[in-house]
Amino acid sequence: MHKDKAYLNNLTALRGIAALLVVVFHSNEIVSNFITTEQTFWFRKLYLMVDLFFILSGFIMCYVYETYFNDSTQSRKTIEFLKARLARIYPLHLVTLAALVLAVGITYAIGKDGNYGAFSLALYNPKAIITNIFLLQSAHIHNMFTWNVPSWSISAEWLAYLVFPFLVKPFSKFSISQTLLTIAILFALYAGLVFYIAPNRVPMFPFLSTAADLDLTYDWGFARGIIGFVLGMCAYRFFMRNVLKNTLGNGWVLLVIVALYSVYMHFNLTDFGAPLFFFIILLSTAYGSKNMNAFFASAPLQKLGLWSYSIYMWHGAFIFIVFEIQSWLQTKPPLPGPPDYFGITNPLVLLLLCVSITLIIGALSYRFIEKPSRVWINNLGKKN
């Protein structure tokens, strides 16, 4: 159904870079605290890479499936599409969830469940296993993120997939003016999330974010994901009409845009503008140029892109499983102060170790879990 489409090497690499930066974000925030906001907000704002994921996803779904859905959204096509997307995201989601359930179960079995107190009880809410299984952990059901924390975005992505078959046909007929109007509506919705919804939340724990930002996950994550996904569909409309191609299809222009985004994030100049930067970065990367294409086609970046989903899904599970193992070794709750992971206290070493181990786990997971399970599910029901 999409064999006539060229493979987008540039976007594969972009997805891999975004996944790696999310790993750096959580590793720095939770494990090492190597870079603080007193030095720069750039690292603190890497959670926004998830919004780049959503925008990328909407773009790629249009690129791959627009022709497929162009004639109709008949139920057979929709079921086949959802089967393919489920095969892509669900097996690894279940495996990482099961790994955490096992680790937490051992923690309770050996009587170490009190070491992280009420936070651990809320994070590993048994009722949330059901919502995680049904990919509803971003749908404002719980009052805190649960289990494999990064998987909230997979929930939001799945909800976007459910509406995509009904959007793709009308979107394919949008003019530039209609696309611009849609983008304006989407940014109005982003404004609502950033300036109204986010700062007015009442989190379970005081240290959870209540700032005017886009760091919405367990509560309004579904809205954040769908808005980003539709913005990606708008980017595809621009791409199909070569809007600003001569300007954006230039590696130097891409570098300038990335530099401007970095300055923007360094000074914490509101999350509201971040999706616009991502929109432009995505278009520039998709258009490409000779040098840009050669850079993104490099083997390390392509491997990183292929492993990106496994890297993303395992990094959160890995970090929290390490927490559980620590609790097994502790005789009392941890004291406040610098992190101490099995005798390692150097923040830079901790950061590099966390990122490196996650990359290794991601590569192995792609080879032995993600890819085989996707092939198996996609082949179900097919005649030999």
N, C-alpha and C positions, 0 to 999 in steps of 0.2 A: 503493500500500500504506500510505501514511501521509498522505494528503491531508486526512483528517479532524482532524489535529492542528494546533492553533494554533502559529504560529512563536514561539519563545521569544526575544524580543528581549533580555531581560535577560541570558540566558546567553550570547548572542552577544557582547554588550558585555563581560561578565565574562571570556570567553575572550580577547578583544582586549587587555584590561588585563593579564591574566596574561602574554600573549605579549610585550607591551611591557616588562614588568618583567624578563622573562628577558633581553631585549636589553640593558636597563640593567645587569643583573648581569654578563653577559659583557663588555660594553663597559667597565665599571668594573674588573673583575678583570683583563682581558687587555690592554686598550688604555690606559686613562687613569689608573687608581688614584687617582681623585678623592676618593673616600670610603674611609677605612681602617677596620679593625676597632677601632682605638684610639678612633675617634669613635663608631661604632655598628656592631653586627653586622647591622643590618637589611638593608643592601645585600648583605652577604656571604651572607645566607640566602635571597636571591631565587631560588636554584636550586630552592627548594621550590615555586615556582610550577608546576613540571612535575608535582608531585603533585596540584595543583589541576586541571591538565589531565586527568590520569588519572581523577580523581573525576568531573569534568564529563563526560568521555566515557562512563563507565559509566551515568551518569544519562541522558544524551541518547540513548544507544543503546536504553535501556529505553523512554524516552518515544516514540521513533520506531518501534521494531520490536517492542514487546511483543505487540501485537495480531497482527502479521504472523506471529510464531512461536507464538502461543498454542495453535493447534490441533495443530501438529506441528513437528518439526525436519527434515522430509523434505529429501532431498538437493538438490532443485531450489531450494527456498527458501534453503538455506544457501549454495549456489553464487551465487545472485542477490545475497544479502547481501554475500558476500565480494567479488564483482565490484564492487559499489557502493563498498565500503570501499577496495578496491584503487585504484579510479578516483580516490578522494579523496586518497590519500596517496602513491601510487607514482610518477606521472609527475614530480612536483616533486622527489621524492627522487632519482630518476635524473638529473635535470637538474643539481641541485646537486652530486651526486657526480661527474658528468662534468666540471663546471666546475673542481672541485678537481683531478681527475686531469689535466686539461689544464694547469692552472697548475703543478702539481708536475712534470709531464712537461717543460714548458718550462724549469723551474728546473734539472732534471738535464741537459737538452740544452745549456744554456749554461754548465754547469760550476759552478753556485752551490749545489749540494746540500750542501756541507760547512758552510755558514754556521750551521746550527742543529743540527749534530751528530747524536748518537744519538737525541735526542728526535724530530727530524724523521723519521729512518728508522723509528722505532717508530710514530709517528703515521700516516705514509703507507706502512704495510706493504702491499706489493702483494697478498699473500694475502688481506688484509682486504677487497679490492675484491669478492671473491666473496661473503664473508659479508654485506657491505653490500648487494649486489645481491639476495640472498635474505632480507634483513631479519632477519639473525641476529646483528647486532652487539651486542645486549644479552644474549646467551645464554651468557655465560661461556666463550667460545671463545678470545678474545684476553686478554692481560694488561695491556691499556691501551686507552683509547678510540682510535678510528681515523677518518680522513677527515673527513667533515662531522660533527663531534662531537655536536651536538644531535640528530642523527638516531637516536641510540641509543633515544630515547623513542618514535620511530616504530616501531622494531623491537618494543619492548615492547607498544606499542598493537596492532600487528598480531597478536602472539601472544595478546593478550586477545580480539581479534576472533575468533580461531579457536575459542576455548572458549565465547564468548558464546551462540551458538545453542543450546547444550546446557544453559545455565544459566537462560536467560530464562524458560522455562516453569515449572520448579519455583519460581523466585523469585517469579513472579507470584502464587503461592498462599501465600506466607509470611504468617504472622500477625505482629503487632508483637513478640511474645515471641521468635519464631523469628528475626526480623530483628535484634533486640537481641543474641541469642546469636551470630549471624553476625558482627555488629560486634565483639563481644568477642573472637571468634576472630581476626578480621582485625587487631585491635590487639595481640593476642599475637604474631602474625606480624610486625607492625611492630616490636615490642619485640625480637624475634629479630634483625631486620635492623639496628636501631640499636645495640643494646647487645652483640650477639655477633658478627654477621657483619662489620659495618663496621670496628670497631677491630682485628680480627684478620686483615685483609687484608695481603698482601705486595705492594705495588705495584712496578712496574718502576723508577720514579724516586722518590726520597725526598720530593719536593715534592708528590706526589699524595696525596690525602686518605686518612688512616687513622683519622680521629676517629670517635667514637660519634655518627654523624649518618646522614641519609638520602641522602647524596650518592653513591649507588650507580648506576653507569651501565653500563659495558661488562661487568661481572661479574654482579652481581645485579640489574641494571636490569629484567630480565624479571619478577622476583618483585615488585619495587617497583611496576611498572606494573600487573600483574594484581591485586595486593592493592588498589591505589587504584581500579582499574576496578570491582572487586566492591563496594568501599565506596560508590562512586557508584550502583551498582544498589540498595544498601540505602537510600541517600538517596531514591531514587525511590519505594521502598516507603513511606517516611515521607510523602513528598509526596502520594502517591495517597490516603493516609488522613488528610491534613491535620493531621499531628502538629505541635502547637505553632504552628499557622498564625496564630492571633490574636496570638501573641507575636512570632514571627519576621517576619511580614509587615508590618514597620514600618521605615521608613527610619532612624529614630533608633536602633532596636535594631541594625540592620546597622552603622551608624557606630560604635556602642559595641563591637561584636564586632571590627570591623576595628582599632579603636584598641587593644583588649586584645591582639590578635594582634601589632600593631606593637610594643607594649611587650615582649611575650613574646620576640619575635625580637631586639629591641634588646639585651636582656640575655643572649641566647644560652641560653635556658632549655630546651635539648634539643629536637631535631627530633621527638621522639616525639609531642608534643602537637599538632604542626602539622596533621596530617590531620583531627583533631577540629575545629579551627577552620575548616578548609576545608569540612568536612561541614556545619557550621552556616551558614557564609557562603553556600554553595550553596543550602541550603534557603531561607534568608531571601531571596536574590535570585530564586529560582524562584517563591516565593509572591508577592513584589512588593507594592507599594502604589501608590496614585495618583502620589505624588511620585517614588517610586523608579522606577516604570515610565517616567515622563516623562524622568527623568534618563538611564536606560539606553537609551531610544529615540532619544536625540539623534543627529544625523547623524554627528558625528565618532566617537562610540563604536561605532555600527553599522558604519561603514567600517572602523574598527580591527578589529572582530570578523571582518568578511569577509576582511580581509587577513591575519588572524592566522597562518594556517598558512604562507603565503608569507613573512611577516615572520620567523617562527620558523625556517623552514628556510634562509633566505638569510643570516640574521645571522651564523651560525657560518661558513658558506662565505665570506661577504664578509670577515670578520676574517682568516681564514687565507689568503685570496687576497691581501689587502693585505700580509700577512707575506711571501708569496712574491715579490710585486713589490718589496718592500723588499730582499729578498735579491738580486734582480737588480741593484740599484743599489749594493750594498755591495761593497767591495773586500776586506773581511775580516770575520770574525764580529763581531756586535755586542758592545759593551762593557757591563758592568753599569751601572745608573744609571737616571735618569728616562727614560721612553719618548720617542722622537723619531721622529715619523712625517712624513717628507718636510719636515723643518724646523719642524713644529708640536710644541711641547712643553707648552703650557698644558693641564693635565688636564681642566679644565671644557670647553674648546673641543673637545678630542679626544672627550670623552664625548658632547657635543651633536652633533658631526659624525657620529660613528658611529651614533647613534640616528637622526638625521635621514636619513642616506643609506640606512640599512636600511629605514626607512618608505617611502621613494621606491621602492626596489627591490621591496619587498613589494607595493606598489600596482600597479606595472607587471607583476610576476610573476603576480599574481592575474588581471589583465586578459588577459594575452597567453599565459600558460603554464598556470596552475592550472585556471582555469575552462574554457577550450576543450578541454583534454585530458580533463578529467572528463566533459564532455558527450559527447565523441567515444567514450570507452570505454563509457559507459553506453548509448550508442546502438548499439554493436556487436551484431549479431545480431537487431536489431529490424527489423520489416518497415515500409517506408514507407507 
